[in-house]
Every structure is written in C-alpha cells, then in structure tokens.
Amino acid sequence: TAKFVEERFREFGLSTRTVDYEVLVSYPLKRSLSVVYPSNSSLSLGLDEETVDGDGDSSGVIPTFFAYSPSGEALAEVVYANYGQKSDFDELKSLGVEVRGSVVIARLGKSFRGDIVFNAQEEGAVAVVLYPDPRDYATNATTEGYYPFSRWLPPSGVQRGSVIQDPGDPLTPGWPSSKLSERLNASNLTRLGVPAIPALPISARDALPIIEALGGPVAPDSWQGGLAVDAYRAGKEPVKLDFRYEANLTTATIRNVFGIIEGSEKDRYVLLGNHRDAWTYGAGDPNSGTACLLEIARIFGQFLRRPARTIVFCSWDAEEYSLTGSTEWVEDNLAMLKARAVAYLNVDEAVTGSSFSASATPQLDNLLFDVTKMVKDPDSNGTIFDSWCGKSNDCVGRLGGGGSDYAPFLQHAGIPSTSMTYEEKNSDFPVYHSLYDNYNWMKNFGDPEFHRHATVVKVWGLLARRLVMDTILPFNYVSYANVLEVNILSLSKSRDVNFFPLHFAVDQLRELASKIPSFTAPRSKNDILMLGERCFLDGEGLPGKPWFKHLIYGPTQTNVYGTSTFPAIADVISKMAVGEDKEELKALKQDLQHEIWRASRAVQCAANVLKGDIFS
Ligand SMILES: [Zn+2]
C-alpha cells in the first residue's frame, strides 16, 4: 500500500518522499488456550474468526494477538474482572477475591486494552485474556442479528491491538529509530512500558465457556454482560485456564509516505495525516481515512497548485503498533516542526458510524464551526454544524489521549491539531480491529452511499484550505482562554489550594489574545499565533509520563485513550480523593500547588508570546 499511496500522490501532481525507520514490532508465533475443568477434562478454544461467505479469502489475515505481549505460559484459576479498570479490581478486593496468581478475563470497551493488562499485572495476575462482550459490541444483535446481517460483531470476532503504553518504538524513547540510532537493551522491555505478563484477545464465542464455568457469588449487576449464561460470577473456583503464547519480537522496516505541494511561504507547513497500516482489511480503520486523504490530495493537486503555505499529506505506517511511524518522524524532525508547522489535521477512522464529531486544540474551535457550517449534512436537512453541535458550542472534543497520530504532534511538539470522525454515538465501532472491518461491512452498514466519506473530505479539505490560504492564520486564543477557564473552575471546586496563579495567567492570555498587535508583515503575526501552542510544552513532561510534554492536554492516568485537561493537576486531585493519611495528603497538596504553578507558567508563556514583542 505504501507504493499505491505514493503512486496516487505522484499521479495527482504532488512531489513525494518516503521516510523509513527500523522499529521493534511483534507477531504471534504460537497461541493456545484451554479451559481445564475440575474433572481434569479440558476444552480447547478455537482462537479463530469465522470467515463470512462473500468476504473473500482470509488466509492472509494476521491471527488474533496483542502486539508487544511477552511470551508466556500459565495454568491457573481464572478470575472475571469486568472491564479491568482499577475500580473493578478494587471491587474484587472488597469481595475477597484474590487475583494474585490467577488468569484474569475481562471485557474490552471502557479503557485502553494495555491499561487493563497493566492493572491485572499490578494485582499479581499471571496472564490476561480480553474479549468483546456482546452487550458492548453486539448490543442489538438479538433483534438485528450480527454481521453480515447487521453492523454488530459476530460471536467469533476478536479485537487485535497493541498493549504498549508510550508512543513510538519502545527501544528509542524520545529519539528516531533511524538505521544507526542508539537502541536500548531489548531484554529490559518491561522497564520501557511493555507488560511483564502475557495477554491474548479472544472472541465472545471463546469467552462463553470460561464465563459459564466461573464459580463464586453472582457478580454485581453492572458486571453482568450479554453472554448466554445464568450469571457472571465473581469468584475463582473451579475452572482453570491453560494459557500459552509465544511472540516474535523483531525489527521491521516501516515506511511513511509524503505528498507535498510547495507553498509560496515554503517553510510553513500545514500537515494532513492518516495512518495506512491496518490489523486486518481496515475498511474503517484506517482506509476510510486514507480514501479521504487521497481525495483531498487529488483535488488540491488539481486546484491548489500554488498555495500560500506548504501542504504536506502524511501517510503513516505502524500506527497500530504504537503510533510508531508518526512518532518516529516527529522525533526525527522535532526542531524543524516546532519552528515551522502551523497545524496538524488528523483523520484516522473517517467513518465507522453515523454521527460526525471533531476534536481540536481550542484556538481552532471557531474555524471548525465556520467550516462545518459550510457543509451540508448528507443524513439530514441541516449543516454538519447543526447535527454535530445543535445550539451549543460545547461540542468540540479535546485531544489528550494517545489514540491516534495527532499525539506526537500535539503532545510532544505542541502543534495545534484537529481530528474528526463519523462514529456511533452510543457504541464502540463493533468490528474494530476484527476480520469484519472490511469493505462489505462499510458498504452495507458503515456508509452505504459513501456520502459520509465525501463529507469528511469537504470538512477536512476546507479546514486545510483556510489554514493554507488565509493571510492571517484563523487561530483564536480568546476561545482557548475561555475553554481553560471553565476547566479550571471545575478542577478548583472546593480545594483549599491556591488556583489564583492559573486564573491570573488565563486572564492575561484572554486579554492579550484580544489585542494581538498588527504587523506590517502578516508572517510576524502568524508566527506568534503559531508559537502560542508551543508554550504549553514542558521539558519535564507529565509526572510518570515524560514523553507527554503538553501540560494542558494529556492522557488520563488510568486510560491512555482518555483525555485529561491539565492532566498533572487532575492526577494529583484524583490521588487526593483516595488518600486518607494526613501526611500523605499534605504532600499531595504541595504537589498540587506545584502543578498549578507549572501550568500557570505555561499559560503565561503563551500570553507573553501573544504580546508580539519581547520588550512590549
Ligand atoms: Zn486507526
């Protein structure tokens, strides 16, 4: 596909580049899982996804596995841990269920799968199996059926994915995986954010006999799922799981492909990015996005031959492993990107459902509103803005989590970013990372007319066009200040620490943002608009997550996919909520005050930049 994308870019009249990295990846070698009954009889689970007639030959599809899971074997009692969140393990503790030494089975869907594995590891589990429960991934299948009859995940569907914590190649944290780069010692992977215990994804079909055989008391109501059993139980006896997994962790060459249209201001970049690698067929994740990227490249190649700024179309490799292609490239070009990149516009899954949604750093909110008001919603009579936001302006999501390729641009390089998607409001993408994320699913259930794809092309393209062509960049830092003020008010509720420095800095930002001086050269004004976001980076990064440099948007402590505003502050507050020890609370309060100061300095830095001159 690298060649395919490169050829399209060239055919559309773009100049092209490819940039390769050599990174640690992982493949499955051997997998087996059996339920061992007290009678010592056992049932071997299939671990395969059933091919649907008409979907074509699936023999080339990678078997179900978790990337970067270590190899390992275990024969142990099994414990059901609901969604595998910290609170679920706390609940098990309060029920007196000992997780140590057991295999944990949990359902996917509430947090990043890797976080579930780490939670289980922390409780002393020896292996983990994760499955998509029908309640979450086949919600209406009893009436509607499942794929190929509806959008819902078939019983044998499995969600592949990575279980690593930090973006990029784990052997080169913070620097590019070029051919001759330093590599850390691969025998020390657990210190580099890779789990120490093995994990496998399984299907609801394979989870059924395990859940069915659980012992102990009936689990709480909120722990009950959609499998056909009397009850999900929270106890250990009497079944065991025989778990075996052998991984091949090896080096592979990955390839990012770029299509470039040079602007008159050659050294100012607007980047549009999407990943190209997929776990299976990837019709939704990521090919729906790749189709849109290529269509915009075609249109711009034809009608935007001489843009004001340089447009860079980025087709990333190995996103599914750990945002690897984009992360290595950003690390490779960090200083240049910080000095010259205007904005990064990401689309991963362009379409997996019927509701449009978009996320952005707040200086881009108004631009998103303007653009979505120009595009008709193909599923209603109004505009995209009408169906997305309705009467409120409170509809823009934030990009804190490490879920896609905007993470290195925003969280490591401080570049204003957006991301957009069509998703289902009340459920996950049912066939996510399974064999059924294929063309027939998309054609029949995701976007039968492909008009949602066309809509993403319009919104994404118009957004890029404004950022490329507007004489003065359409950035609004007043709305940034307003958004932050709301966040601070909710964080500062009833804490007797001093939030004043942060309030003061945000007020300064608002004031100076409303009177940015005019310059004879628009480039000078654009430079300060571009640099404002860079201020939110801090060399030390977030506590315990030093790669994440952005102090305003980051992942939550418990979920890499979750977004946290002022993550370091929010993190201390959540620790204070559970802390009881007086000395400990006192220390946490000091930490909190320090994090408030740190964030206020970042915001003050942006305010100073917007003054436009070091001596004014
Ligand atoms: Zn994706």
Boltz pocket constraint, residues with backbone or C-beta under 6 A from the ligand:
constraints:
  - pocket:
      binder: B
      contacts: [[A, 275], [A, 277], [A, 285], [A, 286], [A, 319], [A, 348], [A, 349], [A, 403]]
      max_distance: 6.0
